């Protein structure tokens, strides 16, 4: 399991994030398993009507998961071995009472398939 973190409102991979994705890709190739790439979001957005708030969080989780999946494909892993999910803010890793804690929810989790 590899966790890739993102800046507020961003789906751009940092250099650190690229190294983490590379580590997961190399492991996947070595053991011959596919990857499940799961995009997450924090529950915070700017002031939006509830439906737009939900869509904004789903969209950023989707964009993050796809950014990681694209990087995995660049490493030479075939698309058929990559499963992508976006789950918005439905599974927080941390409460969001402090900005440092909120940052833990802006992530993609990469899991080896069985």
Buried (B, 14 or more C-beta within 10 A) or exposed (E): EBBBBBEEBEBEBEEEBBEBBBEBBEBBEEEEBBBBBBBBBBBBBEEEEEEEBBBBBBBBBBBBBBBBBBBBBEBEBEEEBBBBBBBBBEEBBBEBEEEEBBBBBBBBBBBBEE
